[in-house]
């Protein structure tokens, strides 16, 4: 989740929008937050988990899930983009307590609009993203309800290599709201390598709060191809023990 400037890796979640630049714009993976950058008009990006995963042990039962998370982005204008996200393949297995089971299938589909907001300060950037998720997934990978969300990321560049961001998202489904807050700190180690630290808290009505914290790295294999790896650890019993993944993001001019 990254920058679009030549001196900052395209995976820094707190990089400002660089739609007017010839450099690739900030990708939205990895990480909890989305970047404040949008694609230029007519630009296209494909962000793919290879895979993303989640692991948890509770009550003597261990659960492990893998997901081929896919996010397709299309620049409508230099500050507005359309996104289509889904997970066409998921695999989950559970074992322990004398039982063993597994499931495969597709996940839900989300359509979103992302808008980069104007800023008079070159070091400050912000963007909002509104999405609607339709319950198109298989039974084991969908709760059968539609979800609606509105999120915002604000970012500030402390210097040419270090930036910070704050992310807030509210999601509504089945008459209940879930709030997620995530701060992150990103650092460009070189023109190709970057990394970040993040934490995230989610409060859901009628459910326990969850908290995670972790880190990720990005590598620009070419000027338009980013590789990533990330890992977050759960901070309480309600959160998954581990979550993260590896992935690739590609920008098409």
Secondary structure, DSSP 8 states (H G I E B T S, - for coil): ----STTS-TT-TT----TTSSS------SSSS--S----TT-EEEEEEEEEEEEEEETTEEEEEEEEEEEEEEESSSSEEEEEEEEEEEEEEEEETTEEEEEEE---EEEEEEEEE--SSTTEEEEEEEEEEE--S-GGG--S--EEEEEEEEEEESSSSEEEEEEEEEEEETTEEEEEEEEEEEEE-SSSEEEEEEEEEEEETTS--EEEEEEEEEEEEETTEEEEEEEEEESSTTS-SEEEEEEEEEEE-
